[in-house]
C-alpha cells in the first residue's frame, strides 16, 4: 500500500518549513555542484543622518554574483550612486572568487543602466507585468573590477556597511 501524501497551500509559510525545503535542495545541489554558498552581500547607502537612501542585496555562489535588489531613492538617481553600489558589489564578488554576475530587471526599471555597465541579455519574459518585459542579464567579471589595495573580503571599505549575516533563507542556491 502506497503512503498518502497531503499537499497544503499557504501564503504565510512557517519559516522552519521554508528552511526545510531550502536545506533539502541545498543538500541535493551539493552532490552535483559542491558546497559554494550562498554568501550574502548587502550594501547600504546612507545619507548624512544615517537614513537608508539606497542599497543592493545580492549573494555569491558557484563563482557567480546574483544581484537580487538594487534601489536608489528617486530624487538621488542620476548621480552615480547606483553605479557605485553595483561596482562595489562586483568588486567584492571578484574578491570572493566570482567570475560572472547575473540579475533581472523590468523594462520600466533599469535595462539601459545595466547595459551601460556591460550586462548582456540572455533571456526575457514578455508581458511579465502590465505589458512590460522582464529581462535577464549577465556579465563576465574581471580582476580589474577589484582594484589593487582593496581591503580583504571580510572587511567593508571605509564608510560602507556589508551585511553578511542575513540572506534569503528560502532560496539557498539560486539556479
FENDAZI-V409626 format. One record per residue. N is the residue number from 1. RES is the residue in three letters. SS is DSSP state (helix for helix, strand for strand, loop for the rest). OMEGA is omega in whole degrees, 0 to 359 (999 if undefined). Layout:
N | RES | SS | OMEGA
N | RES | SS | OMEGA
//
This chain:
1 | UNK | loop | 181
2 | UNK | loop | 178
3 | UNK | loop | 176
4 | UNK | loop | 180
5 | UNK | loop | 180
6 | UNK | loop | 175
7 | UNK | loop | 178
8 | UNK | loop | 179
9 | UNK | loop | 177
10 | UNK | loop | 172
11 | UNK | loop | 177
12 | UNK | loop | 183
13 | UNK | loop | 174
14 | UNK | loop | 180
15 | UNK | helix | 178
16 | UNK | helix | 178
17 | UNK | helix | 178
18 | UNK | helix | 177
19 | UNK | helix | 178
20 | UNK | helix | 179
21 | UNK | helix | 179
22 | UNK | helix | 179
23 | UNK | helix | 178
24 | UNK | helix | 178
25 | UNK | helix | 180
26 | UNK | helix | 179
27 | UNK | helix | 177
28 | UNK | helix | 182
29 | UNK | helix | 181
30 | UNK | helix | 180
31 | UNK | helix | 185
32 | UNK | helix | 188
33 | UNK | helix | 181
34 | UNK | loop | 184
35 | UNK | loop | 183
36 | UNK | loop | 172
37 | UNK | strand | 0
38 | UNK | strand | 176
39 | UNK | strand | 182
40 | UNK | strand | 177
41 | UNK | strand | 182
42 | UNK | strand | 176
43 | UNK | strand | 179
44 | UNK | strand | 176
45 | UNK | strand | 183
46 | UNK | strand | 175
47 | UNK | loop | 182
48 | UNK | loop | 179
49 | UNK | loop | 181
50 | UNK | loop | 179
51 | UNK | loop | 178
52 | UNK | strand | 180
53 | UNK | strand | 178
54 | UNK | strand | 178
55 | UNK | strand | 180
56 | UNK | strand | 178
57 | UNK | strand | 184
58 | UNK | strand | 167
59 | UNK | strand | 179
60 | UNK | strand | 178
61 | UNK | strand | 176
62 | UNK | loop | 178
63 | UNK | loop | 182
64 | UNK | strand | 166
65 | UNK | strand | 173
66 | UNK | strand | 178
67 | UNK | strand | 181
68 | UNK | strand | 182
69 | UNK | strand | 171
70 | UNK | strand | 183
71 | UNK | strand | 170
72 | UNK | strand | 180
73 | UNK | loop | 188
74 | UNK | helix | 183
75 | UNK | helix | 180
76 | UNK | helix | 181
77 | UNK | loop | 180
78 | UNK | loop | 180
79 | UNK | loop | 178
80 | UNK | loop | 183
81 | UNK | helix | 177
82 | UNK | helix | 177
83 | UNK | helix | 178
84 | UNK | helix | 178
85 | UNK | helix | 181
86 | UNK | helix | 179
87 | UNK | helix | 179
88 | UNK | helix | 178
89 | UNK | helix | 179
90 | UNK | helix | 179
91 | UNK | helix | 178
92 | UNK | helix | 179
93 | UNK | helix | 178
94 | UNK | helix | 178
95 | UNK | helix | 178
96 | UNK | loop | 178
97 | UNK | loop | 180
98 | UNK | loop | 178
99 | UNK | loop | 182
100 | UNK | strand | 178
101 | UNK | strand | 174
102 | UNK | strand | 182
103 | UNK | strand | 172
104 | UNK | strand | 182
105 | UNK | strand | 176
106 | UNK | strand | 184
107 | UNK | loop | 181
108 | UNK | loop | 180
109 | UNK | loop | 191
110 | UNK | loop | 180
111 | UNK | helix | 180
112 | UNK | helix | 177
113 | UNK | helix | 181
114 | UNK | helix | 179
115 | UNK | helix | 179
116 | UNK | helix | 182
117 | UNK | loop | 172
118 | UNK | loop | 179
119 | UNK | loop | 181
120 | UNK | strand | 180
121 | UNK | strand | 172
122 | UNK | strand | 177
123 | UNK | strand | 177
124 | UNK | strand | 175
125 | UNK | strand | 180
126 | UNK | strand | 178
127 | UNK | strand | 182
128 | UNK | strand | 176
129 | UNK | strand | 175
130 | UNK | loop | 179
131 | UNK | loop | 182
132 | UNK | strand | 178
133 | UNK | strand | 172
134 | UNK | strand | 182
135 | UNK | strand | 177
136 | UNK | strand | 188
137 | UNK | strand | 176
138 | UNK | strand | 181
139 | UNK | strand | 172
140 | UNK | strand | 179
141 | UNK | loop | 178
142 | UNK | loop | 180
143 | UNK | helix | 179
144 | UNK | helix | 176
145 | UNK | helix | 178
146 | UNK | loop | 183
147 | UNK | loop | 178
148 | UNK | loop | 180
149 | UNK | loop | 176
150 | UNK | loop | 180
151 | UNK | loop | 179
152 | UNK | loop | 186
153 | UNK | loop | 183
154 | UNK | loop | 177
155 | UNK | loop | 177
156 | UNK | loop | 175
157 | UNK | loop | 182
158 | UNK | loop | 176
159 | UNK | loop | 179
160 | UNK | loop | 180
161 | UNK | strand | 177
162 | UNK | strand | 182
163 | UNK | loop | 180
164 | UNK | loop | 183
165 | UNK | loop | 182
166 | UNK | loop | 177
167 | UNK | loop | 182
168 | UNK | loop | 183
169 | UNK | loop | 184
170 | UNK | loop | 185
171 | UNK | loop | 189
172 | UNK | loop | 177
173 | UNK | loop | 179
174 | UNK | loop | 179
175 | UNK | loop | 999
//
